[in-house]
Amino acid sequence: MLREFIRTDASFLKTHTTQPKWWKISKIFVLLGALIAVGFIFNVWKAAVWLGVIVVLTTAMHFMYRIKTHVYTKTWMDFKVWEVDGKLIYGRIGFMYYPLVAAIFVIATAIILLI
């Protein structure tokens, strides 16, 4: 069951059009750059905590979208789905997703500042 969840999600993440291809690639570099900066500014332990908080919160956000969209088949909030000739078409996400990502970065940074 878990294997099928992972396979479904991985397939969707590779093929979806809800984000431009350049963003899918550049967000990895943004995260790595921020992780390196946090490691230099604070220390490796705090960088690991920062990354852990981001992983936990983004995973929670991912599952929230997964559940609310009925595994990427229904429109919910900024996740738009249309069916054209039996094929699902996805609109760009934004008004909720990107502020949530920014909030996750702020929360993770606040946590390492407090510890």
N, C-alpha and C positions, 0 to 999 in steps of 0.2 A: 504494500500500500504506500509506504513512504517512497519507495523507488519510483512508483508511478507518479506521485506528486512532483518529485524532483524532475523526472523526465518531462512532464507536462510543462512545468515552469521553465525549465531550460529551453525547451523548444519555443515557447512563447517569447522568452527574453531574447533569443537569437533572431527571431523573425518579426517582432512587432514593429509598428511604425509610429508608436506614440511619442517617440523621441527621435530627433535627427541622429543619423549615424555618427556624425562628428561628436555629438554630446555623449553618446554611449561610450566612445573611446576616451574623450577628454576628461570625463568625470573620474576615470581611473587615475589619470595623471594628477588631477586636482586633489584627490584623496591621498595619493602617495606624497605629493608635495606638502600638503598640510600635515601629514603624519611625520615627515622628516623635520618640518619646522617645529612641530610640537616636541619632538624628541630633542632637538637642539636647544630650544628655549627652556624646556623643563628638564626631563630626563627620560630614559628609555622606559622605566616603569610607568611613568605618567602617560607616555605615548601609548603604551600597551593598554592602559585603562581607557584612554580616550578612544582608541580604536575599538575596544571591546564594547563600550557604550554605543558607539556608532553602529556596530554590527547588530547588537541587540535591538536597538530602536528602529533601524532600517528594516530588519527582518520582521519586526512587529508591524511596521507600515506596509511591507510587502504582503503579509498575510491578511491585513485589513483590506487591502485592495482585492486580493484574491477571493476572500470570502464575500465581500460586498458586491463584486462583479460576477459572482457565480462562476468562478474560474475563467474570467476574461470573456464572458459571453453576453453580459448585460451592462448597460450604461449605469454608472454611479458617480456622482459628483463631477469631477473633471475628466473622468475616464469615459469616453464616448464610443459607442459601438453601433455600427449600422450593418445591415445584411443586404448585400447586393448580389443578385444571382446566386444565392445560396452560400456566398462567401462572406465572412466577417471582415469588415473594414473598421479600422481604429483611427480615431481623431487624436490630435496632439493633446497631451496632458499639460497642466500648468497651474491653474489658479489655486489649487490645493497642494499638489505634489511638491512643487519647488519651495513654497514657504515652509512646508513640513521638513524638507531636507535642510533648509537653512536653520530651522528651529532645533533640529537634531544636532547640528554642528555646534550651535550655541549652548545647548544643554550639556553636550560632552565636554566642551571647554569650561563651562561653569563648574562641572563636577571635578575636573582636575585642578581647578583653581581652589576649590574648597578642601581638597585632601592634602 
